[in-house]
């Protein structure tokens, strides 16, 4: 893969795995293995099963990345930290981060984890939260919500 952007028009993108090291697609060209940096995954589609990002598993950390799915993002698992990154989906099931979810000022924007509908769980090394349309939360500067 030599592209910074991964898109699946009307098709689903089932599983993205990065294991043992760091995955770095910044600048649109470099790859190693493990964490994710500067990744933009945008899955859009017209049908009920389209626009679905099944599972994302990262053996390391995620930073400066954006995951978007019009439909369901079933699970996002990261063994390291989740920094300066956002998740936007039609619905979510679980976001699990072995380290911490955090936002800092280095990228100049405010990141979030957001689902348009439903409820989901967010878990990192500091806390556990069930997010619904009536219950939002913040993890170290990252707004977590539904609606």
C-alpha positions as CSV (number, residue, x, y, z in Angstrom):
1,X,0.0,0.0,0.0
2,X,1.5,3.3,-1.1
3,X,-1.6,5.4,-0.4
4,X,-2.5,7.6,2.5
5,X,-6.2,7.2,1.8
6,X,-8.0,3.9,2.0
7,X,-11.5,4.1,0.5
8,X,-14.1,1.5,-0.3
9,X,-16.9,3.1,-2.3
10,X,-20.0,0.8,-2.1
11,X,-18.0,-2.2,-0.8
12,X,-17.2,-3.0,2.8
13,X,-13.8,-3.0,4.2
14,X,-13.8,-6.0,6.5
15,X,-10.7,-5.9,8.7
16,X,-7.5,-3.8,9.0
17,X,-4.7,-5.4,11.0
18,X,-1.3,-3.9,12.0
19,X,0.7,-6.3,14.1
20,X,4.3,-6.1,15.7
21,X,5.6,-2.6,15.1
22,X,4.3,0.6,13.6
23,X,2.2,1.3,10.5
24,X,3.0,4.7,9.2
25,X,1.2,6.0,6.1
26,X,2.1,9.7,6.7
27,X,3.3,11.5,3.6
28,X,1.3,9.0,1.6
29,X,4.0,6.3,1.2
30,X,5.8,4.7,4.1
31,X,4.8,1.5,5.9
32,X,6.2,-0.5,8.8
33,X,4.1,-2.7,11.1
34,X,2.0,-2.1,14.3
35,X,0.6,1.3,15.1
36,X,-1.3,3.7,12.9
37,X,-0.2,7.2,12.1
38,X,-1.9,9.7,9.7
39,X,-4.4,7.1,8.4
40,X,-7.7,8.1,6.9
41,X,-10.2,5.4,6.4
42,X,-13.4,6.6,4.7
43,X,-16.0,3.9,4.0
44,X,-19.2,5.2,2.4
45,X,-22.0,3.3,0.7
46,X,-25.7,3.5,-0.4
47,X,-27.0,0.1,0.8
48,X,-27.7,-1.2,4.3
49,X,-24.5,-3.4,4.3
50,X,-22.4,-0.7,2.5
51,X,-20.3,1.8,4.3
52,X,-19.4,-0.8,7.0
53,X,-15.9,-1.0,8.5
54,X,-16.0,-4.4,10.3
55,X,-13.0,-4.4,12.6
56,X,-9.8,-2.4,13.1
57,X,-7.1,-4.0,15.2
58,X,-3.8,-2.2,15.9
59,X,-1.0,-4.0,17.7
60,X,0.6,-0.6,18.6
61,X,-0.7,3.0,18.9
62,X,-2.9,5.1,16.7
63,X,-2.1,8.8,16.1
64,X,-3.2,11.6,13.8
65,X,-5.7,9.3,12.1
66,X,-9.4,9.4,11.1
67,X,-11.8,6.4,10.8
68,X,-15.1,7.2,9.1
69,X,-17.9,4.7,8.2
70,X,-21.4,5.6,7.1
71,X,-22.6,2.3,8.6
72,X,-21.4,0.2,11.5
73,X,-17.8,0.3,12.8
74,X,-18.1,-3.0,14.8
75,X,-14.8,-2.7,16.8
76,X,-11.7,-0.6,17.1
77,X,-9.0,-2.3,19.2
78,X,-5.6,-0.7,19.9
79,X,-3.0,-2.1,22.2
80,X,-1.2,1.2,22.6
81,X,-2.4,4.8,22.9
82,X,-5.0,6.6,20.7
83,X,-3.8,10.2,20.3
84,X,-5.0,13.1,18.1
85,X,-7.3,10.7,16.2
86,X,-11.1,10.6,15.5
87,X,-13.8,8.0,14.9
88,X,-17.0,8.9,13.1
89,X,-19.5,6.2,12.3
90,X,-23.2,5.5,11.7
91,X,-23.0,3.2,14.7
92,X,-20.3,1.7,16.9
93,X,-20.0,-1.3,19.1
94,X,-16.8,-0.9,21.1
95,X,-13.6,1.2,21.1
96,X,-10.9,-0.5,23.2
97,X,-7.5,1.1,23.8
98,X,-4.9,-0.6,25.9
99,X,-3.2,2.7,26.6
100,X,-5.0,6.1,26.9
101,X,-7.3,8.0,24.6
102,X,-6.1,11.6,24.4
103,X,-6.0,14.9,22.5
104,X,-3.2,17.4,22.6
105,X,-2.7,20.6,20.8
106,X,0.0,19.5,18.3
107,X,-2.4,18.8,15.4
108,X,-4.5,22.0,15.7
109,X,-7.9,20.3,15.8
110,X,-10.3,18.8,18.3
111,X,-10.8,15.1,17.9
112,X,-13.8,13.0,18.8
113,X,-15.3,9.5,18.9
114,X,-18.9,9.8,17.6
115,X,-21.7,7.5,16.4
116,X,-24.9,8.9,14.8
117,X,-27.1,6.3,16.5
118,X,-27.2,3.4,19.0
119,X,-24.9,2.9,22.0
120,X,-21.3,1.7,22.4
121,X,-18.6,1.1,24.9
122,X,-15.3,3.0,25.2
123,X,-12.5,1.6,27.3
124,X,-9.0,2.7,27.9
125,X,-6.5,2.2,30.7
126,X,-8.1,5.0,32.8
127,X,-11.8,4.3,32.5
128,X,-14.8,2.5,31.0
129,X,-17.9,4.2,29.7
130,X,-21.1,3.2,28.0
131,X,-22.1,6.0,25.6
132,X,-25.7,6.5,24.6
133,X,-27.7,9.4,23.2
134,X,-28.4,10.5,26.8
135,X,-24.8,9.8,28.1
136,X,-21.7,11.4,26.6
137,X,-18.2,11.5,28.1
138,X,-14.7,12.9,27.6
139,X,-11.5,11.0,27.6
140,X,-8.5,13.3,28.2
141,X,-9.9,16.0,25.8
142,X,-11.6,13.7,23.3
143,X,-15.4,14.1,23.2
144,X,-17.3,10.8,23.1
145,X,-20.9,10.9,22.0
146,X,-23.9,9.6,20.1
147,X,-26.5,11.6,18.2
